């Protein structure tokens, strides 16, 4: 497939058809490098643990382990 290289300000750009992007699993960001006079584009893998705390609600964590008794035994046994 041939596509024109377009001038964008001081840079150049190309339009990549959506079907090609989907076939390569490319989202909004790519890693780009040059190897042997070829431009290589690779999809960026999402960061591990990304979004783990998006729905975190600290109010629900109050008394997570209410069955554990409060203990002051360490205060009585140790000489401070």
C-alpha positions as CSV (number, residue, x, y, z in Angstrom):
1,X,0.0,0.0,0.0
2,X,1.3,3.4,-0.9
3,X,0.4,6.5,1.0
4,X,1.6,10.1,0.6
5,X,3.8,11.8,3.1
6,X,2.2,15.0,4.1
7,X,3.7,18.2,5.4
8,X,2.6,19.0,9.0
9,X,4.3,22.2,10.1
10,X,8.0,21.5,10.2
11,X,7.4,17.7,10.3
12,X,5.9,15.1,8.0
13,X,3.1,12.7,8.6
14,X,1.2,9.8,7.1
15,X,-2.4,8.6,7.6
16,X,-2.7,5.0,8.6
17,X,-6.0,3.3,7.8
18,X,-8.0,2.1,10.8
19,X,-8.0,-1.5,9.5
20,X,-4.1,-1.5,9.6
21,X,-4.1,-0.1,13.1
22,X,-6.6,-2.7,14.3
23,X,-4.7,-5.5,12.6
24,X,-1.6,-4.5,14.5
25,X,-3.4,-3.8,17.8
26,X,-2.3,-0.2,17.8
27,X,-4.1,2.2,20.1
28,X,-3.3,5.9,20.8
29,X,0.4,5.5,21.3
30,X,3.2,3.7,19.5
31,X,6.9,3.2,20.0
32,X,8.8,4.4,17.0
33,X,12.4,3.6,16.0
34,X,14.6,3.4,12.9
35,X,16.3,0.1,11.9
36,X,18.2,-0.2,8.6
37,X,16.6,2.9,7.1
38,X,13.1,1.6,8.0
39,X,10.7,3.2,10.4
40,X,9.4,0.6,12.8
41,X,6.1,1.3,14.7
42,X,5.0,-1.0,17.6
43,X,2.0,-0.8,19.8
44,X,2.7,0.4,23.4
45,X,1.7,-2.3,25.9
46,X,-0.5,-0.9,28.7
47,X,1.3,-0.3,32.0
48,X,1.0,-3.2,34.4
49,X,-1.5,-2.4,37.2
50,X,-2.9,0.4,35.2
51,X,-6.3,1.3,36.5
52,X,-6.2,-0.9,39.6
53,X,-7.3,2.0,41.9
54,X,-9.7,3.7,39.5
55,X,-12.7,2.5,41.5
56,X,-11.0,2.5,44.9
57,X,-13.2,3.9,47.7
58,X,-11.3,4.4,51.0
59,X,-14.5,4.8,52.9
60,X,-15.2,1.1,52.3
61,X,-11.9,0.1,53.8
62,X,-12.7,1.3,57.3
63,X,-12.7,-1.7,59.6
64,X,-11.6,-4.1,56.9
65,X,-10.8,-6.7,59.7
66,X,-13.2,-5.9,62.5
67,X,-12.9,-9.4,63.9
68,X,-9.3,-8.7,65.1
69,X,-9.3,-7.5,68.7
70,X,-7.4,-4.4,69.7
71,X,-4.3,-5.5,71.5
72,X,-2.1,-3.5,73.8
73,X,0.0,-6.5,74.8
74,X,3.1,-5.2,73.1
75,X,2.8,-2.1,75.2
76,X,2.7,-4.1,78.5
77,X,5.5,-6.6,77.6
78,X,8.1,-4.1,76.4
79,X,10.0,-1.7,78.5
80,X,10.0,1.7,76.8
